[in-house]
Amino acid sequence: MRKRTFISIGGGELQIPVLTWAKEAGYHVAVTDRRSGCAAAELADEFAVVDGSDVLGLVEFAESVSKRNPVSCVYSGADFGLLSAAQVQRQLGIAAASPAAVELALDKARSKKVWRKNGISTPLGDVASSAKCALGVIQSMELPLIIKPVDSCGSQGVSSIWSYAGADAAVENAFNYSNRVVIEEIVHGRHIDVNGLFIHGEFFPAGIMERFFSDPPFHYSIWGYEPAGIDDEKKQEVYDVLEKSARFLGIEHGPVKGDIILTKNGAIIIELAPRFHGNIISAYLSPFAEGINPIRAFLEMCAGNKEALRILKPDSKSLVAGWRAIFPPERRKIDHAESVKAIKQVEGVYNVFLVPNAGCDRRQYRDNRRIIGFVWVQGDNRCDVEKKLSIACNRLQYANE
């Protein structure tokens, strides 16, 4: 009997819940990854070594799979695979956001122009294709400013300047990751992560979280929690901004996530992508907070099941859940097994992920690439969650050297 196929672009350890849910939903699960020994390879029904940016390779793999089991959806939980997923789905005739819409959403400069033209609030700024041009834009604007690559992710190349003396270093940092950079005003307020799902053109809310970042000049994620603790009116405003911003970019099918600053004057969108927020939030946080599981809802949607809408409804008995990134210590190597054991003993911890053989690192943190793990906890409120996260991260055990 032929099954529907779910293709995952990327098979890291944090992707395992997604593949497990796909199997539970009755899918034939196919996985691609650039590494042959990725964590999810053994869990997949089919696996191929294909880079997420290799469109032709992914199309060839998907067409081969579809001859045996028709492909219902192609999923990427990160920006690197979104354009490839869109191209593959168009080639196979699967309903999804178009490659043009995906490309537009991933271009921070172009998407902002569309939003401004249509009255969507987004930070003021400009784009530059050379260091000289960027420095000129900076001189014409009031500080502080944030400088970031047009098409990077994970906070790579992102930094802020609070005096003109820091402009050269910030511009150079951004151009290391893209041939164009965005220079924009810093907006002050609460950083809200929001998920949504379009089903046959209709928008459905899929969770609101709050996230916190490092101190300037760099801006990498440190921790967050869900639900965000905002009233119903503000929730509706956030969801409305996400929906309208997506539609103006031509996205009206499948997942969508937004980074929104909630200010005293309203919600301002920073960026948007046709996917859910990463698995740290969407797979490991939301189901343990509000009971919302956007990924499972997407899987059911692609299978044509009405179960999708039920999965998106918050649990009335929901707790608060939070996550925190673990960074490498400066001087000592971590004992992986003992650290995981010690962290799991902290009250409220329901999951921990730690990279094996993580060593010390004395370099200055600039982005999220050097994170060595995550911990997730449940609590009665935000303060309770924040306290438990702090205790858990202080339970790292070190190897005898």
Secondary structure, DSSP 4 states (H G I P E B T S, - for coil): ----EEEEE---GGGHHHHHHHHHTTPEEEEEES-TT-TTTTT-SEEEE--TT-HHHHHHHHHHHHTTS-EEEEE-SSGGGHHHHHHHHHHHT-----HHHHHHHH-HHHHHHHHHHTT-----EEEESSHHHHHHHHHTSPSPEEEEETT--TTTT-EEESSGGGHHHHHHHHHTT-SSEEEEEPPPSEEEEEEEEEETTEEEEEEEEEEEEPPTTB--EEEEEES----HHHHHHHHHHHHHHHHHTT--SEEEEEEEEEETTEEEEEEEESSPSPHHHHTTTHHHHTS--HHHHHHHHHTT-THHHHHTSPPTT--EEEEEEE---SS--B-HHHHHHHHHTSTTEEEEEE-TT-----SPP-SGGG--EEEEEEESSHHHHHHHHHHHHTT--B---
